[in-house]
Amino acid sequence: MANYIEKVMESNTLPCHIKNLVSGEMYHGIEVSNLAVMIAEELGESKRFCDDLSVAGVLHDIGKLKINEYIFSEEDTLVIEHMKYVRQHSLYSYEILKNAGYSKNILEAVYYHHENYNGTGYPDCLKGKAIPWMARILRTCDVFAALTSDRSYRKAFDVDSAVQIMIDEVADYDMTVFLAFQRILHNGKFKGTDSIRNNINELQMEQLALFEKVI
C-alpha cells in the first residue's frame, strides 16, 4: 500500500511550504475521519455509513490545495479578501470529489461541513436538520481537530481547553453529535489527538492518492 504522505514529503519537486501544506491537510483529514467514525459508531450507524463518512473526513479540506496562493500570500492582503477565498474551499473540495466520481452523500458532507446548526455557517447558511447528517458530524470533528492542532498564528489548545471553547459555542453543533463526541472523550475510546492523527487504515490511505493528483 503506497504511503502518500511519505511520497509528498520526500518529493524533490515541491516547495517546502507546499509539502507542509499537503501533509498537514492529509493528517488533519485522517484525524477528522477517525473521530467522525468513532462518533458514528457511538450513534449506531452502519458500516457503510461509517465508511462513507471516513472517506468524507479524509477529503473534506482537499479544496484548500486550490487556494494555497492565498494561504501563503506574501502580500498584505486584506483579511476580508483572504477569508473570501478561504471560504471557497468547501466548494473546491466538492468539485474535486465530484469530478473524481464520489457519491452524493460524500459530496454533500464535504460541501456542507462548515454549516453551523444555528444557521450561522457557510456556504448556504443552512440550519438544523436541513444540514446533511454526515456534515453535522464532520463539523464537530473538524473544529476539534483544528483547535488541537498548531496553526501559524497560535499553538494547539490542549483537549480540555478545546472542548471548553466548543462548549462556549455549542449552538454551532448538533447536540446529538456533540453529546456523542463528549462520550467518546470520556469512555476510554479516545486515546489522544496523536493517536487518531497517525492511525491510518487502508481505506483512508487510498483516498490520499487524490491529494497527489491535485497538487
PyMOL commands that set and color helices and strands:
alter all, ss='L'
color gray80, all
select helices_A, chain A and resi 4-9+16-42+47-59+62-71+79-86+89-99+104-111+128-130+133-147+159-168+170-172+175-186+193-198+202-214
alter helices_A, ss='H'
color red, helices_A
deselect
rebuild
show_as cartoon
